[in-house]
Amino acid sequence: MIIVNTFLSIFLAYAVGTVVEYFFHRFVGHPPKYFSYVIFKAPLFLRRQILQAQSGHAIHHVITAKNYFQTGPELDSEFDYIRRKEKLYPNLVLHNQTTNFGMSFDIYSALSAAILTFPLALIFMLFFKSSLYAAILFPLPLMLIILTSRYIHPLLHMKSETLANHKSIFVSMLAKTSYFKYVQKKHFLHHKQQGLISYNLVPGCEQILEFFFKTPAYKKKQC
């Protein structure tokens, strides 16, 4: 039973991680029109936090719009866009610095993800009672999101030759894995198609939705 419970805990932890990542990227980073209406009905404090997170993610997409491998603003139009967003949301100044304009992850991003990962993990714990291990189920979903967003995401915006000749042997080996190649391809399409498809660095949720709905992640409803 220990093996079964351990496997179940890991499986559900991964499920929480992929669902939460998809939810945030889909409904905060690239909200459909109907959800945008919901956001503007939210209390001012919550609405401002969501719009600030959207703006931070939009900056990342603006910077990489013409050059997928670009990691920081270069054009005057990009600097102007960032200044306008930072004027609306002053906290973005620090966020842009700590995340390299949305390329990585910071403590604010981690806390935002924890708001959903911990309650979902708790629901599973209450439902399965003693069958699940909190030491696995509680930290693992957040760890998956942080590790992939902070360390995998920047690598996805590197050229193949850069990855192959990377000073870290681990990075060059990781770049050869099926996981990395799959996410790399999907993430490239995500940027080139203006966020219409591919949200997950922790694959699973989006792929299941695509299987059942036979279309890339509600593409037709994207704003």
Disulfide bonds with the S-S distance in Angstrom:
none
